[in-house]
Amino acid sequence: MTHNLLKGKRGIIFGALNEESIAWKVAVKAAEEGATIALSNTAMALRMGTLDKLAEQINAPIIAADATSVEDLEKVFTEAQEKLGGKIDFVLHSVAMSPNVRKHRTYDDLDYNFLNKTLDISAISFHKMLQVAKKLDAINEWGSVVALTYVASQRTFFGYNDMADAKSMLESIARSFGYIYGREKHVRINTISQSPTATTAGKGIKDIDNMMDFADKMSPLGNAVAEDCANYCVMMFSDFTRKVTMQNLFHDGGFSSMGMSLRAMNQYAKDLTPYEDENGKVIYG
Ligand code: NAI
């Protein structure tokens, strides 16, 4: 069921790679709700992924860009306004990559060139997008910008590695830029902190399946899936959230407020129950 929540609005969505991508689901939902959209991803992602299919499905232009390049971003914001016929109302930053995670470098053995890349791609690109948009005056008053983040920005999660630092910075940029852009242009900037989700980026995180199972067992509402996240993004782009800005909004089924759940406790207790090995020796988990 659609509600025309984004009727007449124009948006740019960065980071849809394939059908699993959160950005993909957001683009589909936003189009269903009446928005016209421009899609952007790297030239490499356009070759490796299936963005053409999405572009055709929702009749959206694709503008190739490396989100770390200010020049590329200028092109995206300029061309998107030309192709969509006016200023932009909403932007989704759904971009992340850690070469340290990819190359299995642990947090106490980081490659610092890789770390710079992690931060540039996953956090500073957000600042670049906002600065470019503001200098070009590309976003309408009361426009809405959302970036996707993860709770490892605030609490330590095994295996999340230098992406945790990138997410902390991303959330900080939303606050710092949110003040300036809000004061001057009434543009609102928020981050949505999403449950672990099985996407290409998600699957790169160590033991993502176990992490997803743990989060699911801890969350009273269960994990939020990508479609749920898309619904939340649409609401954040809509006029119903005009006074929400500079927030990190948890969208995680309640996970971030939990300490221990019955389901997680039961799972944990299973591992503590003594059992006998094949030689009859009692083993305590
Ligand atoms: P995804 O792999 O589908 O999306 C990541 C995107 O980043 C890809 O489209 C990739 O091409 C793009 N990207 C990488 N380097 C880029 C660059 N230099 N310039 C432009 N784009 C670039 O995975 P997913 O999960 O949909 O990720 C989207 C966002 O959601 C990311 O910020 C991720 O950290 C965040 N998130 C994901 C969670 C998960 O468990 N999957 C949980 C919470 C947040």
Residues whose N, C-alpha, C, O or C-beta is under 5 A from the ligand:
A	BS01	NAI	G15 A16 L17 E20 S21 I22 A23 N41 T42 A45 A65 D66 A67 T68 S94 V95 A96 M97 I121 L148 T149 Y150 Q194 S195 P196 T197 A198 T199 T200 A201 G202
